[in-house]
Amino acid sequence: ARDAYRAWDRSGERPRHARRIIRILRRTRREIDTVQAALAAEQPSSDNGATYKRLLTRSLREFDRGLSFEIGGVRAATAGRIALARTRFARAGRMHRLARRHERRAVAAIEQVLGPG
């Protein structure tokens, strides 16, 4: 995805290159849906496992929201709406940071049971 962003940026944010980025982001969102469904089907075996599942679910949801804002940012930038694009990319960044925070907390909860991996 990073290479696609660079190509899009170098092209002057042309729609043809934006389509590739949007396609990659949508594909990633579909993969997140698959992981969320598999995670929802699992039953936690301990309180820490339940915490892990809850936090990982939040992490995936926030990451998905971040991808959605990135798609909006790409569309806005391609349409020449730079201020809106900046806002959407900033929100995407906040969502991704929040997702990483939830993920770190989830890993810490499960490491209490399994030990550091």
VOBA-1610 file (N, C-alpha, C; in pm, whole numbers, padded with zeros to 5 digits, always signed):
BEGIN
Ala+00083-00119+00000Ala+00000+00000+00000Ala+00087+00126+00000Arg+00201+00117+00068Arg+00289+00233+00075Arg+00339+00273-00063Asp+00375+00174-00144Asp+00419+00202-00281Asp+00307+00266-00362Ala+00184+00219-00340Ala+00070+00276-00411Ala+00049+00422-00373Tyr+00065+00453-00243Tyr+00054+00592-00198Tyr+00160+00679-00264Arg+00283+00629-00269Arg+00392+00707-00331Arg+00364+00732-00479Ala+00318+00629-00549Ala+00287+00644-00691Ala+00175+00746-00710Trp+00076+00740-00625Trp-00036+00834-00632Trp+00012+00976-00605Asp+00097+00994-00505Asp+00149+01125-00470Asp+00236+01180-00583Arg+00324+01098-00641Arg+00410+01141-00750Arg+00330+01176-00875Ser+00214+01113-00893Ser+00134+01138-01013Ser+00056+01269-01005Gly+00068+01339-00892Gly-00012+01460-00875Gly-00152+01425-00828Glu-00165+01310-00762Glu-00291+01262-00704Glu-00399+01245-00812Arg-00362+01176-00917Arg-00455+01151-01026Arg-00550+01037-00990Pro-00675+01045-01039Pro-00773+00941-01007Pro-00732+00801-01049Arg-00659+00788-01157Arg-00622+00654-01203Arg-00537+00582-01098His-00447+00656-01036His-00362+00597-00932His-00439+00584-00801Ala-00536+00671-00779Ala-00617+00664-00657Ala-00701+00537-00655Arg-00746+00492-00770Arg-00827+00370-00776Arg-00751+00251-00720Arg-00622+00245-00750Arg-00540+00134-00700Arg-00533+00136-00547Ile-00512+00253-00491Ile-00506+00267-00346Ile-00639+00228-00283Ile-00747+00280-00338Ile-00879+00250-00283Ile-00908+00101-00291Arg-00868+00038-00399Arg-00888-00107-00413Arg-00811-00184-00304Ile-00688-00143-00278Ile-00607-00207-00174Ile-00671-00187-00037Leu-00715-00066-00009Leu-00777-00037+00121Leu-00907-00115+00139Arg-00986-00125+00035Arg-01111-00203+00044Arg-01081-00351+00067Arg-00980-00403-00002Arg-00943-00543+00016Arg-00899-00567+00161Thr-00824-00474+00216Thr-00780-00485+00356Thr-00900-00483+00450Arg-00996-00396+00421Arg-01117-00392+00505Arg-01193-00524+00500Arg-01198-00589+00385Arg-01264-00720+00375Arg-01190-00825+00457Glu-01058-00818+00457Glu-00979-00911+00537Glu-01004-00889+00686Ile-01018-00764+00727Ile-01050-00734+00866Ile-01184-00796+00904Asp-01282-00788+00815Asp-01412-00851+00841Asp-01398-01000+00864Thr-01312-01064+00786Thr-01289-01208+00801Thr-01228-01239+00938Val-01130-01160+00977Val-01064-01181+01107Val-01162-01154+01221Gln-01243-01049+01208Gln-01341-01019+01312Gln-01441-01132+01329Ala-01486-01191+01219Ala-01581-01302+01227Ala-01517-01423+01297Ala-01392-01451+01264Ala-01323-01564+01328Ala-01302-01536+01477Leu-01268-01414+01512Leu-01248-01377+01651Leu-01378-01385+01730Ala-01488-01343+01669Ala-01618-01348+01736Ala-01660-01492+01766Ala-01618-01585+01682Ala-01658-01726+01700Ala-01581-01793+01814Glu-01468-01738+01853Glu-01386-01798+01958Glu-01442-01766+02096Gln-01434-01864+02186Gln-01476-01844+02324Gln-01351-01829+02411Pro-01341-01721+02487Pro-01224-01703+02572Pro-01224-01805+02687Ser-01106-01851+02725Ser-01097-01953+02830Ser-01063-01893+02966Ser-01040-01762+02972Ser-01008-01698+03100Ser-01052-01552+03094Asp-01042-01486+03209Asp-01074-01343+03212Asp-00976-01263+03126Asn-00848-01302+03131Asn-00750-01234+03047Asn-00776-01260+02899Gly-00824-01380+02867Gly-00860-01412+02729Gly-00978-01328+02683Ala-01074-01304+02774Ala-01188-01219+02740Ala-01143-01075+02718Thr-01048-01029+02801Thr-00993-00894+02784Thr-00921-00884+02651Tyr-00841-00986+02620Tyr-00769-00991+02493Tyr-00868-00981+02375Lys-00972-01061+02381Lys-01070-01063+02272Lys-01138-00927+02258Arg-01178-00868+02370Arg-01247-00738+02368Arg-01156-00630+02309Leu-01031-00625+02356Leu-00938-00522+02309Leu-00897-00545+02164Leu-00879-00669+02126Leu-00842-00696+01987Leu-00958-00662+01893Thr-01081-00688+01938Thr-01198-00651+01859Thr-01203-00499+01841Arg-01175-00426+01949Arg-01171-00279+01940Arg-01062-00234+01844Ser-00946-00298+01855Ser-00833-00262+01769Ser-00869-00280+01622Leu-00930-00393+01591Leu-00969-00418+01451Leu-01073-00317+01404Arg-01168-00284+01491Arg-01272-00187+01455Arg-01211-00049+01427Glu-01118-00006+01514Glu-01055+00124+01495Glu-00967+00125+01370Phe-00897+00015+01345Phe-00815+00006+01224Phe-00903+00015+01100Asp-01018-00053+01103Asp-01112-00049+00992Asp-01164+00093+00971Arg-01196+00161+01080Arg-01242+00300+01068Arg-01132+00388+01008Gly-01008+00365+01049Gly-00896+00440+00994Gly-00883+00419+00844Leu-00900+00295+00799Leu-00895+00268+00655Leu-01007+00341+00582Ser-01123+00345+00644Ser-01237+00416+00584Ser-01204+00565+00568Phe-01144+00624+00671Phe-01105+00766+00661Phe-00996+00785+00555Glu-00906+00688+00542Glu-00803+00699+00438Glu-00866+00699+00299Ile-00964+00613+00279Ile-01034+00611+00149Ile-01096+00748+00123Gly-01160+00804+00224Gly-01219+00938+00209Gly-01114+01044+00182Gly-00998+01031+00246Gly-00890+01126+00223Gly-00836+01119+00081Val-00820+00998+00031Val-00772+00980-00106Val-00873+01041-00204Arg-01000+01012-00183Arg-01102+01068-00272Arg-01105+01220-00267Ala-01095+01275-00145Ala-01098+01421-00131Ala-00976+01484-00196Ala-00859+01426-00175Ala-00737+01482-00235Ala-00743+01474-00386Thr-00793+01364-00439Thr-00803+01347-00583Thr-00899+01450-00643Ala-01001+01486-00565Ala-01099+01584-00611Ala-01052+01728-00589Gly-00931+01743-00532Gly-00879+01877-00510Gly-00924+01942-00381Arg-00988+01867-00294Arg-01038+01921-00167Arg-00933+01892-00059Ile-00828+01970-00061Ile-00709+01946+00020Ile-00738+01956+00170Ala-00814+02055+00212Ala-00843+02070+00355Ala-00921+01949+00407Leu-01018+01904+00331Leu-01095+01786+00372Leu-01006+01663+00374Ala-00917+01651+00276Ala-00825+01538+00271Ala-00735+01537+00394Arg-00681+01652+00431Arg-00595+01661+00550Arg-00672+01617+00674Thr-00796+01663+00686Thr-00878+01627+00801Thr-00901+01476+00807Arg-00934+01418+00694Arg-00960+01274+00691Arg-00834+01193+00717Phe-00722+01235+00662Phe-00597+01164+00688Phe-00557+01177+00835Ala-00583+01294+00894Ala-00552+01313+01037Ala-00639+01220+01123Arg-00767+01211+01089Arg-00856+01119+01163Arg-00811+00976+01145Ala-00769+00941+01024Ala-00720+00805+00999Ala-00600+00777+01087Gly-00511+00872+01098Gly-00393+00856+01183Gly-00431+00834+01328Arg-00529+00911+01376Arg-00575+00894+01515Arg-00637+00756+01535Met-00716+00710+01438Met-00777+00577+01448Met-00670+00468+01450His-00567+00483+01369His-00460+00382+01364His-00380+00382+01494Arg-00355+00501+01551Arg-00284+00505+01680Arg-00368+00440+01790Leu-00497+00466+01789Leu-00586+00405+01888Leu-00590+00253+01870Ala-00591+00208+01747Ala-00591+00063+01720Ala-00463+00000+01773Arg-00350+00066+01753Arg-00224+00011+01804Arg-00223+00007+01957Arg-00281+00110+02020Arg-00288+00112+02166Arg-00371-00005+02218His-00488-00027+02157His-00573-00141+02197His-00500-00273+02175Glu-00429-00282+02065Glu-00356-00406+02035Glu-00248-00433+02139Arg-00172-00329+02176Arg-00068-00347+02278Arg-00128-00390+02411Arg-00241-00330+02447Arg-00307-00369+02573Arg-00359-00512+02565Ala-00408-00552+02448Ala-00458-00689+02431Ala-00344-00789+02445Val-00232-00759+02385Val-00115-00848+02394Val-00067-00856+02538Ala-00067-00744+02610Ala-00025-00745+02750Ala-00117-00832+02833Ala-00247-00830+02804Ala-00343-00911+02880Ala-00320-01059+02855Ile-00293-01098+02733Ile-00275-01240+02703Ile-00138-01288+02749Glu-00039-01198+02751Glu+00095-01238+02798Glu+00094-01269+02948Gln-00002-01213+03021Gln-00013-01247+03163Gln-00047-01394+03181Val-00117-01451+03085Val-00154-01592+03091Val-00045-01678+03029Leu+00000-01641+02910Leu+00093-01724+02835Leu+00240-01697+02867Gly+00269-01582+02919Gly+00408-01542+02939Gly+00457-01470+02814Pro+00564-01392+02826Pro+00615-01318+02709Pro+00654-01414+02597Gly+00616-01377+02477Gly+00639-01466+02363Gly+00753-01426+02283
//
